[in-house]
Amino acid sequence: MHYPLKLADAFLLVSHGSRDPRPQIAIDRLVAQLRLQLSPASEVEAAQLELADKPLHLQISNFARKCGDIDRVVILPLFLIPGVHVMEDIPTEVVLAQLEIGDKVKLRVTSFLGSDPDFANLFAQNRSSLPRQSIILAHGSRRAGGNEIVERLAERMDLVAAYWSVPPSLAQQVAAAIDTGATEIGIIPYFLFSGGITDAIAESVAQLQQQYPQVRLVFGEPIGNSPALVNTIGKILASIDP
């Protein structure tokens, strides 16, 4: 599917950044797929909020200058919840980048990826092969309201929510499910790609399996690259107002 885009726009996908190479490999593949789907004249690249050679605002300003004759850079945060990174860190970096490049090129930040209804539908597809009683495990945020999107998704999909960095933890929710008589529990990672955190979660699941041998724990896969993800991102980029 191809989306009509404004030829004066360029597009930048912003991820968290990781020391693990796998997320960036997946994002580079995603960018390549988007280039095939979007207008041939569209510039599409990726940037990292943390752990990059340059701060994000310089990555943005360098990208804008490299693109040449454009009116606007559209920035899509590849984040799944509205935590501090989405609500504070990225906007701050965008302001700094706008000061760096001046008024010739406008910067526009879209809503974060996890807020899109089609993305929620895409995540729901990951549940089909898991047990009826399952836990959605997100990174979690200490920012007020940062986890509401996960709670709504859990309610919609009849799941129980757990978090990696804030309570309730996976161990707490597994124990609670066992207390209600569960003998098989699915664990769905609410993460875009595999990386260091999903590896740590897998280790935690293995430890819980040893702790509760009478229960079968089924660990699902992160969302991952797919034509549906590419279509969702393409739709978001194409729907930005002038």
C-alpha positions as CSV (number, residue, x, y, z in Angstrom):
1,M,0.0,0.0,0.0
2,H,1.3,3.4,-1.0
3,Y,0.3,6.6,0.8
4,P,0.2,10.1,-0.8
5,L,2.7,12.3,1.0
6,K,3.6,15.9,0.8
7,L,6.8,16.0,-1.2
8,A,8.1,18.9,1.0
9,D,8.1,16.7,4.1
10,A,10.8,14.4,5.4
11,F,10.3,11.8,8.1
12,L,12.3,10.8,11.1
13,L,11.5,7.8,13.4
14,V,12.8,8.3,16.9
15,S,13.5,5.3,19.1
16,H,14.9,5.1,22.7
17,G,18.3,3.8,21.6
18,S,20.0,0.6,23.0
19,R,23.5,-0.9,23.5
20,D,22.0,-4.1,22.1
21,P,22.3,-4.0,18.3
22,R,19.0,-5.9,17.6
23,P,16.5,-3.0,18.0
24,Q,18.5,-0.8,15.7
25,I,18.8,-3.5,13.1
26,A,15.0,-4.0,13.2
27,I,14.5,-0.2,13.0
28,D,16.8,0.1,10.0
29,R,14.8,-2.7,8.3
30,L,11.6,-0.8,9.1
31,V,13.0,2.4,7.6
32,A,14.0,0.5,4.4
33,Q,10.5,-0.9,4.2
34,L,8.9,2.5,4.6
35,R,11.1,3.9,1.9
36,L,9.6,1.3,-0.5
37,Q,6.1,2.1,0.6
38,L,6.2,5.9,0.8
39,S,6.7,8.3,-2.1
40,P,10.0,7.7,-3.9
41,A,11.0,11.3,-3.2
42,S,10.4,11.0,0.6
43,E,13.4,11.1,2.9
44,V,13.0,8.6,5.8
45,E,15.6,8.0,8.5
46,A,15.9,7.0,12.2
47,A,17.3,8.7,15.2
48,Q,17.9,7.7,18.9
49,L,17.0,9.6,22.0
50,E,19.8,8.1,24.0
51,L,23.0,6.2,23.5
52,A,23.7,7.8,20.1
53,D,26.9,9.5,19.0
54,K,25.1,12.9,19.0
55,P,22.2,14.3,21.1
56,L,18.8,14.0,19.5
57,H,18.5,17.7,18.7
58,L,21.7,17.5,16.6
59,Q,20.5,14.3,14.8
60,I,17.3,16.2,13.9
61,S,19.0,19.3,12.7
62,N,21.6,17.4,10.7
63,F,18.8,15.4,9.1
64,A,16.9,18.5,8.2
65,R,19.9,20.1,6.6
66,K,20.8,16.9,4.7
67,C,17.3,16.7,3.2
68,G,17.8,20.0,1.3
69,D,14.7,21.6,-0.2
70,I,12.0,20.6,2.4
71,D,9.5,22.6,4.3
72,R,9.0,20.3,7.3
73,V,10.4,17.3,9.2
74,V,7.8,15.0,10.7
75,I,9.0,13.2,13.7
76,L,7.3,9.9,14.9
77,P,8.3,8.7,18.4
78,L,8.5,4.9,18.2
79,F,7.4,4.7,21.9
80,L,4.4,2.7,23.2
81,I,3.4,4.7,26.3
82,P,3.4,8.4,27.2
83,G,6.2,8.4,29.7
84,V,8.8,11.0,30.4
85,H,10.7,10.4,27.2
86,V,7.6,11.1,25.0
87,M,6.1,13.9,27.1
88,E,9.2,15.7,28.2
89,D,12.5,14.6,26.7
90,I,11.6,14.4,23.0
91,P,9.7,17.8,23.0
92,T,12.7,19.4,24.7
93,E,15.1,18.1,22.1
94,V,12.7,19.2,19.3
95,V,12.7,22.7,20.6
96,L,16.5,22.8,20.7
97,A,16.6,21.4,17.1
98,Q,14.2,24.1,15.9
99,L,16.4,26.8,17.4
100,E,19.4,25.1,15.7
101,I,17.8,25.1,12.2
102,G,15.8,28.3,12.4
103,D,12.5,29.0,10.7
104,K,13.2,27.6,7.2
105,V,12.2,24.0,8.2
106,K,9.4,23.4,10.6
107,L,9.5,20.4,13.0
108,R,6.3,18.5,13.7
109,V,6.0,15.7,16.2
110,T,3.3,13.1,15.7
111,S,1.5,11.2,18.5
112,F,3.6,8.3,19.8
113,L,3.2,5.0,18.0
114,G,1.4,3.3,20.8
115,S,-1.4,5.8,20.8
116,D,-2.6,4.8,17.3
117,P,-5.8,2.6,17.3
118,D,-4.4,0.5,14.4
119,F,-1.3,-0.2,16.5
120,A,-3.5,-1.5,19.3
121,N,-5.2,-3.8,16.8
122,L,-1.8,-5.0,15.6
123,F,-0.8,-5.8,19.2
124,A,-4.0,-7.7,19.8
125,Q,-3.1,-10.1,17.0
126,N,-0.2,-11.3,19.1
127,R,-2.6,-12.7,21.6
128,S,-4.2,-15.3,19.4
129,S,-1.8,-18.2,20.2
130,L,-1.5,-17.6,23.9
131,P,-3.5,-19.0,26.8
132,R,-6.8,-17.4,27.7
133,Q,-5.4,-16.1,31.0
134,S,-2.5,-13.9,30.0
135,I,-0.5,-10.9,31.3
136,I,0.5,-7.9,29.2
137,L,4.0,-6.9,30.4
138,A,5.0,-3.3,29.6
139,H,8.1,-1.3,30.6
140,G,5.9,1.0,32.7
141,S,6.3,4.7,33.6
142,R,6.4,6.6,36.9
143,R,4.9,9.6,35.1
144,A,1.3,10.3,36.1
145,G,-1.0,8.7,33.5
146,G,1.8,7.1,31.7
147,N,0.5,3.6,32.1
148,E,-3.2,4.3,31.4
149,I,-2.9,3.1,27.8
150,V,-1.6,-0.3,29.0
151,E,-4.5,-0.5,31.5
152,R,-7.0,0.3,28.7
153,L,-5.5,-2.3,26.4
154,A,-5.5,-4.9,29.1
155,E,-9.2,-4.2,29.8
156,R,-10.1,-4.4,26.2
157,M,-8.2,-7.7,25.6
158,D,-9.2,-9.3,29.0
159,L,-5.6,-9.3,30.2
160,V,-3.9,-8.4,33.4
161,A,-1.3,-5.6,33.3
162,A,2.2,-5.9,34.8
163,Y,5.3,-3.7,34.5
164,W,9.0,-4.2,34.3
165,S,10.0,-1.0,36.1
166,V,7.1,-0.2,38.3
167,P,4.5,-2.2,40.3
168,P,2.7,-4.4,39.9
169,S,5.5,-6.6,38.7
170,L,5.3,-9.8,36.6
171,A,6.1,-11.9,39.6
172,Q,3.3,-10.3,41.6
173,Q,0.7,-10.9,38.8
174,V,1.8,-14.4,38.1
175,A,1.5,-15.2,41.8
176,A,-2.0,-13.6,41.9
177,A,-3.1,-15.6,38.8
178,I,-1.9,-18.9,40.4
179,D,-3.8,-18.0,43.6
180,T,-7.0,-17.9,41.5
181,G,-6.3,-21.4,40.2
182,A,-4.6,-20.7,36.9
183,T,-2.6,-23.6,35.5
184,E,-1.5,-21.9,32.3
185,I,-0.5,-18.3,32.0
186,G,0.5,-16.3,28.9
187,I,3.0,-13.4,29.1
188,I,2.8,-10.9,26.3
189,P,5.7,-8.4,26.1
190,Y,4.4,-5.0,25.2
191,F,7.6,-4.1,23.4
192,L,8.3,-3.2,19.8
193,F,11.4,-5.3,19.2
194,S,13.6,-7.9,21.0
195,G,16.5,-6.5,23.0
196,G,18.2,-6.5,26.3
197,I,15.0,-5.9,28.3
198,T,13.1,-8.7,26.6
199,D,16.0,-11.0,27.2
200,A,15.9,-10.1,30.9
201,I,12.1,-10.7,30.9
202,A,12.7,-14.2,29.4
203,E,15.2,-15.0,32.2
204,S,12.6,-13.8,34.7
205,V,9.9,-16.0,33.2
206,A,12.3,-19.0,33.3
207,Q,12.9,-18.4,37.0
208,L,9.2,-18.1,37.7
209,Q,8.7,-21.4,35.8
210,Q,11.1,-23.1,38.2
211,Q,9.4,-21.5,41.1
212,Y,6.0,-22.7,40.0
213,P,6.5,-26.0,38.2
214,Q,2.8,-26.9,38.5
215,V,2.0,-24.0,36.1
216,R,2.8,-23.6,32.4
217,L,4.1,-20.2,31.6
218,V,4.0,-19.2,27.9
219,F,6.2,-16.3,26.9
220,G,5.1,-14.5,23.7
221,E,7.1,-12.5,21.2
222,P,7.5,-8.7,20.9
223,I,5.4,-7.0,18.2
224,G,8.2,-7.1,15.7
225,N,8.4,-6.0,12.1
226,S,5.5,-6.9,9.8
227,P,3.7,-5.4,6.8
228,A,0.9,-4.4,9.2
229,L,3.4,-2.3,11.3
230,V,4.8,-0.7,8.2
231,N,1.2,0.1,7.0
232,T,0.4,1.6,10.4
233,I,3.4,3.9,10.4
234,G,2.9,4.9,6.8
235,K,-0.7,5.8,7.6
236,I,0.4,7.9,10.6
237,L,3.0,9.8,8.5
238,A,0.5,10.4,5.6
239,S,-2.2,11.7,7.9
240,I,-0.3,14.7,9.3
241,D,-2.1,18.0,8.8
242,P,-0.3,20.7,6.7
